[in-house]
Each structure stands twice: as structure tokens, then as C-alpha cells.
Amino acid sequence: MEKYREIKIDGGFASAKVTFYRDGIYVVEGRAWSNSKLRGVKASVFFVGLDKKHRAVFVSEKFDIPTACSTLDACSSDTRKSFNGTIDHRLASHIEGINIYLNSRGEIGGYRESIVRTVREAYKTCDDISQELKTSIKDSIL
């Protein structure tokens, strides 16, 4: 499955595309570009895997997209980077949807940690999730 998100942030824009495969492999393609003469763009992205009941069962690590410099700087004002990873195939088979979280680097880290804390607590009380899946969820959340 694939999902794409693009946002306008201070200095320009950022986008991310997540491709998630049922065997647990995922690819995150990040892009940042500046349209400002004075401000660059520093963006980060992470994604959350959702089960068929739209519960978060996986939270990826945070990926920093390379800085896009302002248009007056000598460095590139349009940057891209791909990231990849894997999760346990048993957990991957339960992921039915993806939410992408994309923002400036300074703002996204705390939000990711909040989601991780919520998922760590929430899955423990779900009676309709097997112990094997609960263990996979616990082991996958960094």
C-alpha cells in the first residue's frame, strides 16, 4: 500500500510517500523544498500503521529529510532522501492503513513520542488482539 502527504511549512514545503509491503518492508521517500529567499526547510517524517479497526499498532522511527536551503544559498533548495526498514511479518500482515506525520524537525519529535506512549498502553488492554501480536507490537515500537 502507498500513501502520500504534502504540507506547507515555514520557508517552503515538505512531502513524504510511504510504501508498505505485507512482508514487513517499508520505504519512505521524503522531500523538502524552499521557495523563500531567506529561510530553508528542515522537515521530519514518521508513519503509523493501523489495523482493520483503525488502531495504531506500529510507529516508525523519525526520519529527517535533508535540509533544503533558501533560494539565495549556494546549497540545494530542493532535497530528497529515501529511507527503508522492516518490521515483523506477523505484525505487518495486520496493518491495513497508514497515517503519515510530517512537520518541521523541532515540532515532530515530541508528537511521535506521545503517540508511542499511547500505543504502548493501549494495546495492552485490547482483548481481541492475540498475545503473539501484542508481543510483536511491543517489540516493534522504538
Secondary structure as UniProt FT lines:
FT   STRAND          2..9
FT   TURN            10..11
FT   STRAND          12..20
FT   TURN            22..23
FT   STRAND          25..34
FT   STRAND          43..50
FT   TURN            52..53
FT   STRAND          56..59
FT   STRAND          63..64
FT   TURN            71..72
FT   STRAND          78..86
FT   HELIX           89..92
FT   TURN            93..94
FT   STRAND          97..104
FT   HELIX           105..122
FT   HELIX           123..125
FT   TURN            127..128
FT   HELIX           131..140
//
